[in-house]
Amino acid sequence: MKNKGKDYTIPQIDLSLEPKNVSEEFKYLYRYTVVDGGTGYLGHPDSCTVNGDEILTFYPEGHGRGKVLAKKSVDGGRSYSDAFKNPPKSWEKSKETPTIYRLSFTKRNIKDKLILICGNPKWPDERESVGGFNCSVSDDEGESFSEFELFFAGEFYPIVAMSSLTKLKENGEFTDKWMGLFHDRNFVNYKTVLSFDDSGKMHWSRPTPYFSRYREIEKSTQMCEVECVRSDGGKGDELMLITRSNSKKVNSLLSFSKDEGETWSYPVFAPSSVNGERHKADYLNDGRLFITFRSIERDAKKVRRYSEKRFRGWYSEGWIAWVGEYDDLKNGREGRYRIKIAHTYLPGQKAPKRAANADTAYCGNVVLSDGTVVTSSYGIFSADEKKNGKYDTDKGRLKRKTFIASKRIRTEDIEKLLEEEK
């Protein structure tokens, strides 16, 4: 597949730097909350709500692998504190970025569960890995979690498990099964179905490749970290995949299923407005989609003008959110607008610029009951450098630390600012 890089044409509002004389009602948009300042490298968060609008955010103490850490906000993302006094001991040896999901049962009288999932890939500097993926479950709205339970050890080596977990339908009605997606180092993408027996025991079906029909496309684009979105505000009968094209030589791919993920349509390129990596999609209260991702910009003119590595063929504008309709993507339209949420600093940058550090934008997103989006990500959000020496991290020795930041966004306020810019 060939795909020429193009620029997006929809508006993008930059929340990296607070303008002079900005109205008081909008100042919160330009200010982030530190979830965890860390001491070196923190990465890859995911979030869920509990007890209504309380927020739990999980992330690894390192780049992907590392002890699972957690913070909790009881004030809508304005502040965070430690989530657990005694987290599960097995979380200390996690090997991959955690993902968190709420499981709501419709066919049986079972109260909601939360499930935290971490894969066990074989990292390049490791000779061996246990493989499979670990699951930790909460039955009490995140007050406590079980120790990890390992599935498919030595058989699969998942990366970002589960990049998505989608409640399934049978005969047009939701059932108590969920489709989980992950990939391996060969960019083979797998699906597995989660269910529970009458005793409450968790079961995962044997993972199977679901994109084999398009294996050459999957392999050449290096398809991975797929998000799955259900149509019609999450209640429809169609599923849409949004992929990360890790080769960065083509845009992200879109593919659609009308049979609950059994088969998928021939993939098409996503609009440049949503091209990027590690998409996380949530429906707003008005039915539109709010999708965060790591921007990958491929337009040749922009690359020559902004990229810190002009001959690489791409650059990143960092932590981006896209707002639009499901049908915009379905029909190849660019959507409504984009938001640069906060700047992540490249080496040598002293102030926010167009080009940003691409090591960001795995996100934990929640939509609160009043419609406020709280989005959290990791990155180098400060130009401050350590005064004595550098930070030792598993990404090398860095002058600046990564940490977890959170921002509250009300899309109606974004739209007021966009009107003012016209």
N, C-alpha and C positions, 0 to 999 in steps of 0.2 A: 504494500500500500504506500502510495506517495501522497504527500500533503504539504503544500507550501505554507509557510508561516505567514499569518496575517495579523494585523492589529485589530483590537476590538474597537467598536465605535460608540458603545453606550457610555454614559457618564461614569466616572469614577471619582468618589469623594475621598480625600486623604485625611484620616484622623490622626496622623502621626505627630502633627505639630499644631498646637492651639493658636489660632489666628488672633491678632490684636483686636480688641473691642468686640470679641464674640459675646453674644448674649449669655447671661448667666444660665438660662435654661438649657443651653447646649454644651456648657463647659464639661459636663461629665463625659461626653463622647470622646474627648481628647485625653482623658486621664484613665490610666489603667490601675488596677489593684494588684499588688504582688500576692500571689497565692502562696508561693514558697520561694524565698530568695536564694536558698541553697548556698553552697560554698564552692562550686565548680561547675558541674554539668548536670542539669536536670532536663528531662525530655518527655515528649510524646504523651500528653494527657488525654483522658477521656472522662466524661462526666455523666451523671444522671441526677434526677430529682428524687427526693424521699420526703415522706410526710407532707406532701403538698409541694411547697416551693423551697424547701431546703435543698442544698446542692452538695453532692459528694463528687470530688475530683480525685482521680487516681493517675499515677505517673511513675516511671521508673527512675531510680537513682543512677542514671547513666544513659548512654546512647542506646536505646532499645532495651538491652539487658540491664539488670540491676534490681535491687530490692524494690518491691512495690511500696510506694508511699501514698498517703491519702490525706486530704484536707477537706474540711466541711465548712459551708457557709450557711448561716441561719438567717441572713439578712439580704437575700437576693443577690449575692455576689459582691457586696460592698466590703466584706472582710471575711477572712478565713482563719480557721484554727485547726489543730490536730483532730483527726476524725476518730482515732482509736487509741485507747490506752494500751491494749494488748492485741495487736493485729496477729493474724495467723503466722505461726513460725515459718511455714513453708513459703510465705511471700518473700522471705529474705533471699531466696536463691532463684528468683524469677529470671528467666532467660530472654524475655521478649516484652515489648510494649503491651500493657494491659488494655483490654477493652471491657466496657461495662454495659449491661443491658437490663432493662426491666422485662420480666416475663409475666404477662397478664393472661389468666386462664379464662376461657369462655365456655368450654364444654363440661368442666368439672368444678366442683366447689372447692377449689384450692386457692388460697390467698396468694397475692403477688409474690414473686421471688425476684431477687437481683442476682445476676450471674456475672462474675468477673472471669475473663478468659485470657490466658497467656500461652503463646506457642513456645515450642522448644526447637528452634532451628539449629543448624550446625553453623556456627559463626566461623569466618575464615581463619581465625587464629586458634581454632579448637580442633583437636584430632577426633574427638568423639562427642556425641550428644545423645541424651536419652530419647530425644524425639517426641512426637505426639504433642498434645496440648493439655494444659492444666485448667481445671475449672474450680472456682470457689463460689459458694452459694450463700445468700442471706435470705432468711425467712422472716426477718424482723425489721424491715425497712432500713437495712444497712447498719443496725446497731452492732451486729457481729456477723462474721463470715466463717464458713467452714474452712478447714485446711484444704489445700489443693488436692483434687482427684485427677489422676493422669489417664488419658485416653490415647490409644494407638501408639504406645511407646515403641520406638525402633522401626516403625512402619512408614511414618510420614514425618517431614521436618517443616512444619508450618511457619510462615512469616506473616505477621499481623493476623493472628487468629483471635477473634473473627473480625475481619474488616467490615463485615455487615452481618446482621442477624435479623431475619425477616420472618414475621409471623405468617404462616401459610393458610390457604383456604382449601377446602375440599367440598366439591359440589356447590361452589359459590358462597360457602359460609366459612368463617374463620374457625380453625381447629386449634388444638393445643400442641402444635408442632411449629418448629422454627428452622429456617434454612440458614446455615452458617457458611460463609465463604472465606477461603484463605488461598495462598499460593506458596510455591516452594522456590528454591533458587534457580530452577530451570524455567521459571515462569509458566509452570503448569498450574492452572487455577482449579481448585477443588470445591465441591459442595458436600455438606454433611447435614443431616436433619436431626435436630434435638427433640426428644420427647421424654415423658415421664410415665412410669407405670403406676398402678393403683396404690402402691406403697410409697410413692414419691421418689423412687430411685430414678436417677438421670440416665438416659440412654442417648448415644449418638450413633447414627448409621455410619457404615463404612464410607469414608470419603471417596468420591469418584470425580474424575475430571468432567467438567460441565461445558467446556468450550472447545472440545476436541475437534468438532466439525470445522472450526476456524483455526486449527493449530498453527498454521504458517503465520497468520496474522497475530495470534496470541504471542508467538515466539519472537517474531520480528519487531513488534512494537514493545516487547517486554511488558506485557499486560500484567498488572498487579494491583493490590490494595483497592479492590473494587468496592464501590458503594452501590447499594441496591435501594431503589425508591419505588414505593407503590403509588399508583396513580390515584387521582381523586381524593387528595388530602389524606392518603394512607388507607383508604377504604375500597379502592377500585380493584379491577380484575387484571390490570397490566402491571408488570414489573419493568423497571428500567435500570440497566447497569451503567455506571459512570466509572471509567477505568483510569488508572494511572498508566501512561505510556512512558515507561522508564527509559526507553531509548532517547527520548526527547527529540526524535527526528520527525515525529508526527504528533498531531494533537491527541488528546484523550479520546477514547472511543465511547460510543453509546450503542447499546443493544437492548432489545425489548423481548419480553416473554409474555404470552397470553395463556400459558399452561403451568403457572406456578414454578417456573424455573426448570421445567423438564427440557425445553428447547428454547433457543435464542435466535433472534433475527440476525441477518448479516450486519456486522458492525459498521457504523458510520462515524465520521469525525464529529466531535463536539465543536460548537462554535468557539472561537478564540477567547471569547469573554469568560468562558468557564474552563479553559485549558489549564491543567495543572495536576497536582498530586495529592493524594490522601483526602479525597472529597468526603465531607460529612454533611448530610442533608437533613433538614428538619422543616416541617410545615409550620408556618406562622398561623396565628389565629384567623387571619383573613384568607387562608387557603393558598397563599403563595409559598414558594420554597426559599429558604435561607440556606445557602450552601457555602461552607468554608473550604479552603484548599490552599495549597502552596502554589502560587502563580508561576507558570512557566511561559515566558514571552518569547515568541519565535519570529516575529516580524523583522525582516532583515534590516530595515532602516532603524528601527528601535534598538536592535542589538548593536549596530555600529555606534549608535549615539550613547547608549547607556551601559552596556555590558562591561563588567570589570575584566572579562575575558572575551574579547571581540571575536576570536576565531572559533569559539566553542559552539556558536550557533544559537545560543539562548541566554537569557538572564531571568532573574526573578524579581518581581515587585513585592515578594514576601507574603505576609499573612493577609489573605484576601477573602472577602465574602461576596457572594453573588445573590441578587434578589430578582426573582422572576417567577413565571408560571411553569408548571410541569409541561404544558403544551408548547411553551417556548422551545424547550429542548427537544421535545418530540418532533417539532416541525422545523428545527434548524435555526430558530430565531435566537438573537443574542440575549434577550431578557431585558430587565428594566434598568439596573445599574449595578455598579460594583463599589465595594468599600475597602480601602486599605486601612486595616484595623489599627495596627501599630507598626512602627519601623523596627526592623531587625538589622543591626549594624554590621556592615562589611568591615574588614580590617582597614584602618586608616580613616574611616568616616567619623566625623565629629558632629554631624547633624543629619537629620533625615534627608534622604535623597530618593530619586525615582527607583534606582536599583537597590535591592535589599539583599541581606543574607538569606539564602534559600534554606538554611537549616532551621526551619520553623513550620508552623501551620499543620501539624497533626493537632486536632482540636477536640476539646470536650465542649459540646454545645447543649444548652437546654433552653426551652421556651417556657417562661413562667406564666402563671395563670392570667396575668394582666397583659400578656403579649410581649413583655420585655425579653430580649434574647440575652443570655449570659454565655459568652464564648471565652474559652481559655486555651492558651497555647504556650509553647516553649520557644525560647530564642534569646538572642543577645539584644535585649531591649534598652541597654544603656551604653553610652559611649565611655563610661568610666572604666579605667584600667586599674588592675591591681598594682599597688604602689611598690610592693617588694616581690619581684619574681612573677611567675605566671601560674595559672591554674593547671594542675595536673588533672587531665580528663582522659577518658577512653577515646576521645577524638584528637588527642595530642595535647600539647602545652599551649594554652590560650591566655592572652592578656585579659580577656573579658569573659565573664561567666555567663552561662545560660541560666535562665530561671523561668518559673511559671508565672504568667500574667493573665489577668482576667479583665474583661471589659463588658459593661452593660450597654446594650444598644436597643433603642426604640426606633423602629423603621420610620414611624411618622415624623420623628425629629430629623432623621436623615433626609427625608423628602422635603421638609421645610428648608433645610440648608441648601439642598440642590436647587430649589426654587429661587433662593436668594442669589445663587451663583449665576443664574440666567441673565 
